[in-house]
């Protein structure tokens, strides 16, 4: 048997089995558990949460709520995972610290963002007192060794890789939640001619990171503009549903993600009868489409939420009323919904 280190980081199959068995036993004993999100339904889709060493990608059109989802995951992270020790590192390239922090305060005290910023009248002193209390509670978490770091300066994939390793060591080598908001805003390197090259290199870097460190990566991404075409907005059709091909750099994100979802707020685009099941939707209905779940516990395709925009949070709900709850023959299981050919055929059959 080979005993010396193998070239290129190779491992014998026996070593692979030994590491896997140790991991299985650690999970059996509860020494290792997944990272739980605020939503039981989403946790049930995964390994009772997001598995450490995995990447969770959320794609949507602007304003659909993807940043809100991430903020809620982080805001409730310690309450949902009280026995786990971890830090948070946020790459927030879309909002400045004042805007991001103000949204956090608005969510905490259940007020509209415009009210918090005194857009029409001065914010009341009771709300200010609640904000100060929230700030003090956050300071207590820091005193307990729980760190949450905000990085707002745009950087390329090489710099992100170095920053993750540096902060991992600086913060004590604990497991870490990493958020990137969002993929399009990762800075293009001088040798990357197109933004799509930046995305592929970024995903490759993140795949390397999640194999090196005990981290959960939450990546936000955009949808292509074809999701806004008129044919996609015909009420009550399969064309309403997004697929991997609607995601910017979908091939790269499909490869690198352990779980990839697309969230949609159809009523925002005046689609109030949604998908082949003809779900009744208003502007608070958020539909989460499960495009890829690498280790899914079931074959669910959709999760349903109500958005409370004033509190910057989503509540998981049962399926909304539907005129055709059983769906139609054009309904495509998650495992088959990988591109747009099927959708194009179904659009043709329904027009």
C-alpha positions in Angstrom: 0.0 0.0 0.0 1.2 3.5 -0.8 2.1 5.4 2.3 3.8 8.6 1.0 1.7 11.6 -0.2 0.4 11.2 -3.7 1.0 13.7 -6.5 -1.6 16.4 -7.2 -3.4 15.8 -3.9 -4.4 12.3 -4.8 -6.0 9.9 -2.2 -6.4 6.2 -2.2 -9.9 4.9 -2.3 -9.5 3.5 1.2 -8.7 7.0 2.4 -11.8 8.3 0.7 -13.9 5.6 2.4 -12.3 6.4 5.8 -13.1 10.1 5.5 -16.6 9.4 4.4 -17.2 7.0 7.3 -15.9 9.5 9.8 -18.3 12.1 8.3 -21.3 9.7 8.5 -20.5 8.8 12.1 -20.1 12.5 13.0 -23.6 13.2 11.6 -25.0 10.1 13.3 -23.8 11.4 16.7 -24.8 15.0 16.0 -21.3 16.3 16.1 -21.8 17.6 12.6 -25.2 19.1 11.5 -26.3 21.1 8.5 -26.9 24.8 8.5 -30.6 25.5 8.9 -32.4 28.2 7.0 -35.5 30.1 8.3 -37.7 27.8 6.2 -38.4 24.1 7.2 -39.6 23.3 3.6 -36.3 24.4 2.2 -34.3 22.5 4.8 -36.3 19.4 4.0 -35.3 19.6 0.4 -31.6 19.5 1.4 -29.9 17.5 4.0 -32.0 18.9 6.8 -30.6 22.3 5.9 -27.6 23.4 3.8 -24.7 21.0 4.1 -21.3 22.5 5.0 -19.1 22.4 2.0 -21.9 23.3 -0.4 -23.1 26.2 -2.6 -26.6 27.5 -2.7 -27.4 29.8 -5.6 -30.5 32.1 -5.8 -31.3 33.7 -9.1 -34.0 36.2 -9.9 -34.8 39.4 -11.8 -34.1 42.7 -10.0 -36.5 43.4 -7.2 -37.9 39.9 -6.8 -36.5 39.4 -3.3 -33.2 37.5 -3.6 -31.3 40.0 -1.4 -34.1 39.9 1.1 -33.9 36.1 1.3 -30.2 36.3 2.0 -30.6 39.0 4.6 -33.2 36.9 6.4 -31.0 33.8 6.3 -28.2 35.7 8.0 -30.5 37.6 10.4 -32.0 34.3 11.7 -28.8 32.2 11.4 -27.9 32.1 15.1 -31.4 31.6 16.3 -31.9 28.7 13.8 -28.5 27.2 14.6 -27.9 27.8 18.3 -25.5 24.9 18.9 -23.2 25.7 16.0 -20.2 28.0 16.0 -19.6 29.9 12.8 -18.9 33.3 11.4 -20.3 35.2 8.4 -18.4 36.9 5.6 -20.5 39.1 3.2 -19.4 40.2 -0.2 -22.0 42.9 -0.8 -21.2 44.6 -4.1 -24.7 46.0 -4.8 -25.4 48.2 -1.7 -23.4 50.5 0.4 -23.1 50.0 4.2 -25.6 52.8 5.0 -28.3 51.3 2.7 -27.7 47.7 3.7 -27.7 48.5 7.4 -30.8 50.7 7.1 -32.6 47.7 5.5 -31.5 45.5 8.4 -32.9 48.0 11.0 -36.2 48.3 8.9 -36.6 44.5 9.0 -35.9 44.3 12.7 -38.5 46.8 13.8 -41.0 46.0 11.0 -41.1 49.4 9.4 -40.9 50.4 5.7 -37.5 51.4 4.5 -38.8 54.9 3.6 -40.3 55.3 7.1 -37.0 54.4 8.7 -35.2 57.0 6.5 -37.8 59.7 7.5 -38.8 60.3 3.9 -42.0 62.1 4.7 -41.8 62.7 8.5 -39.2 62.2 11.2 -38.9 58.7 12.6 -40.4 58.4 16.1 -38.1 58.0 19.1 -39.6 54.6 20.1 -38.4 53.2 16.8 -35.0 54.7 17.3 -34.8 53.1 20.8 -35.6 49.7 19.3 -32.9 50.2 16.7 -30.3 51.0 19.4 -31.4 47.9 21.3 -30.9 45.8 18.2 -27.5 47.3 17.8 -26.6 46.4 21.5 -27.8 42.8 21.0 -25.6 42.5 17.9 -22.7 43.8 19.9 -23.3 41.0 22.5 -23.0 38.4 19.8 -19.6 39.8 18.9 -18.5 39.6 22.5 -19.5 35.9 22.4 -17.0 35.4 19.5 -19.5 35.5 16.7 -18.2 37.7 13.8 -20.1 39.0 10.8 -17.9 40.9 8.4 -19.1 43.1 5.5 -16.9 43.6 2.4 -18.3 46.2 0.0 -15.3 46.9 -2.3 -15.8 45.1 -5.6 -13.1 42.5 -6.3 -12.3 39.8 -8.8 -12.4 36.0 -8.2 -8.7 35.8 -7.2 -9.2 38.5 -4.5 -12.3 36.8 -3.2 -10.4 33.5 -2.8 -7.6 35.2 -0.9 -10.1 37.2 1.3 -12.0 34.1 2.3 -8.9 32.3 3.4 -7.5 35.3 5.2 -10.7 35.9 7.1 -11.2 32.2 7.8 -7.8 32.2 9.6 -8.2 35.7 11.1 -11.6 34.7 12.7 -10.3 31.5 14.3 -10.7 28.9 11.7 -14.4 28.4 12.4 -17.0 27.3 9.8 -18.2 30.3 7.8 -21.2 31.4 5.8 -20.2 33.3 2.7 -22.6 35.4 0.7 -21.9 37.0 -2.7 -24.4 39.6 -3.9 -24.2 39.2 -6.8 -22.4 37.2 -9.5 -22.6 39.9 -12.2 -20.8 42.4 -9.9 -17.7 40.3 -9.4 -14.9 42.4 -10.9 -13.6 41.4 -14.3 -9.9 40.5 -14.4 -7.7 41.9 -17.1 -7.4 38.6 -18.8 -11.2 38.1 -18.9 -12.7 39.5 -22.1 -16.3 38.8 -21.4 -18.4 38.8 -18.2 -19.3 35.2 -18.7 -15.6 34.3 -18.4 -15.6 36.0 -15.0 -18.6 34.0 -13.9 -17.0 30.7 -15.0 -13.8 31.5 -13.2 -15.7 32.6 -10.1 -17.7 29.4 -9.9 -14.5 27.3 -10.5 -12.9 29.3 -7.6 -15.9 28.7 -5.3 -15.9 25.0 -6.1 -12.3 24.9 -5.0 -13.0 26.9 -1.8 -15.9 24.7 -0.7 -13.6 21.6 -1.0 -10.9 23.3 1.1 -12.9 24.9 4.0 -16.0 24.2 6.1 -18.1 26.8 4.4 -21.6 27.4 3.0 -21.7 29.7 0.0 -24.8 31.6 -0.8 -24.5 33.1 -4.3 -27.0 35.5 -5.8 -27.4 35.8 -9.6 -29.5 37.5 -12.2 -31.8 36.1 -14.8 -31.5 36.9 -18.5 -33.9 39.3 -20.0 -35.7 36.7 -22.1 -37.7 35.9 -18.9 -39.4 39.3 -19.5 -40.5 38.5 -23.1 -44.2 38.8 -23.7 -44.6 35.1 -24.5 -43.3 34.2 -21.0 -46.1 36.3 -19.4 -49.1 34.6 -21.0 -51.1 33.7 -17.9 -51.4 30.1 -16.8 -48.8 28.6 -19.1 -45.6 26.6 -18.5 -43.8 29.5 -20.1 -44.2 31.4 -16.8 -41.8 29.0 -15.2 -38.1 29.7 -15.3 -35.4 27.1 -16.3 -31.7 26.9 -16.0 -31.3 28.5 -19.4 -32.9 31.7 -18.0 -30.1 32.2 -15.6 -27.1 34.3 -16.6 -24.2 31.8 -16.9 -26.6 29.0 -16.1 -24.3 26.2 -17.2 -21.5 27.4 -14.9 -23.9 27.8 -11.9 -25.6 24.5 -12.6 -22.2 22.8 -12.4 -21.0 24.5 -9.3 -24.1 24.7 -7.2 -25.4 22.0 -4.9 -28.7 23.7 -4.8 -29.9 26.2 -7.4 -33.3 28.0 -7.1 -35.0 30.7 -9.1 -37.5 32.9 -7.2 -40.3 34.7 -9.0 -42.8 37.3 -8.1 -45.1 36.9 -11.1 -47.7 39.5 -10.1 -45.0 42.1 -10.2 -45.1 41.5 -14.0 -48.9 41.5 -14.0 -49.1 37.7 -14.2 -51.8 36.8 -11.6 -52.5 33.3 -13.0 -49.2 31.5 -12.8 -48.0 28.3 -14.4 -49.8 25.2 -15.7 -51.5 24.8 -12.3 -52.9 28.3 -12.7 -51.9 29.4 -9.2 -53.6 32.6 -8.1 -50.9 35.1 -7.3 -50.8 38.6 -5.8 -47.8 40.8 -5.3 -46.9 39.2 -2.0 -46.7 35.7 -3.5 -43.1 34.4 -4.1 -42.6 31.2 -5.9 -39.3 29.3 -5.4 -38.4 27.0 -8.3 -36.0 24.2 -7.4 -33.9 23.9 -10.6 -31.1 21.7 -9.1 -30.8 19.9 -5.8 -27.8 17.7 -5.9 -28.7 15.6 -2.8 -32.4 16.3 -2.7 -34.5 14.4 -0.2 -37.5 14.5 -2.5 -38.6 15.5 -6.0 -40.3 18.8 -5.1 -40.3 21.4 -7.8 -41.8 24.4 -6.0 -41.9 26.1 -2.6 -44.3 28.8 -1.8 -43.8 32.0 0.2 -45.6 35.2 1.3 -43.4 38.3 1.3 -43.6 40.7 4.1 -41.7 43.5 2.5 -42.1 45.9 5.4 -40.2 43.4 7.6 -37.8 42.3 4.8 -38.8 38.6 5.3 -40.6 35.7 3.7 -43.0 33.3 5.4 -43.3 29.8 4.0 -46.9 28.9 3.1 -49.0 26.1 1.6 -49.6 26.3 -2.2 -52.0 29.2 -3.0 -55.4 28.5 -4.5 -55.1 27.1 -8.1 -57.7 26.7 -10.9 -55.9 23.6 -12.2 -54.1 22.2 -9.1 -53.3 18.9 -10.7 -51.3 20.6 -13.4 -51.4 19.5 -17.1 -49.4 17.1 -19.3 -46.9 19.9 -20.0 -45.7 19.9 -16.4 -42.0 19.1 -16.3 -40.3 17.4 -13.3 -37.3 19.2 -11.8 -34.9 16.5 -13.1 -36.0 17.2 -16.7 -36.3 21.0 -16.5 -32.8 21.9 -17.7 -33.4 24.0 -20.8 -35.8 25.9 -22.9 -36.6 23.4 -25.7 -39.5 21.9 -23.9 -40.8 25.3 -22.9 -40.7 26.4 -26.5 -42.6 23.3 -27.7 -45.3 23.9 -25.0 -45.6 27.5 -25.8 -46.3 26.6 -29.4 -49.0 24.0 -28.4 -50.8 26.5 -26.1 -50.9 29.5 -28.5 
